[in-house]
Amino acid sequence: MDAITGVLWRHRAAIAAAVFVGAAAYLLWSEHRPHVLGVLPYLLLLACPLMHVFMHGGHGGHGHDHDRGGDKKP
């Protein structure tokens, strides 16, 4: 165990804060779960175009020289 975390868990205030944060997280999740799960399909739909933009990096900006139907002669 790390020296800092060992000292931290010896204080009553740190233990009380951890219990409070855990209880608050549980209550927020149990009360707002329908709202969060209702938004997930929209986040998936939003993720598709964002991944397309960021994963491709913009078409044509890769530095490739594509021949478009014989514009250049060898």
Steps between C-alpha positions, in 0.01 A plus 500: 500500500624847417617714792261783414191281475598320819511829689185626326283209611602545862314832522134486593418792269638312198295192583187711554557679168542169317179364653316822411623495140407134468150557637447804279616309191266212580201727556567701184535183294187339643286812453631617161567167328196528268613843383856385432394181324244692293772722357735215400347437153541868414861494620564202275353687203709805586815290534475368142555831316753616757705182460473533122636855508779434749602154380525592132672831565325660201504340157766628265729625773711185515753607241406229250496587134190331360449480125146604409430352161817573304560869572875440514695343217793275578 
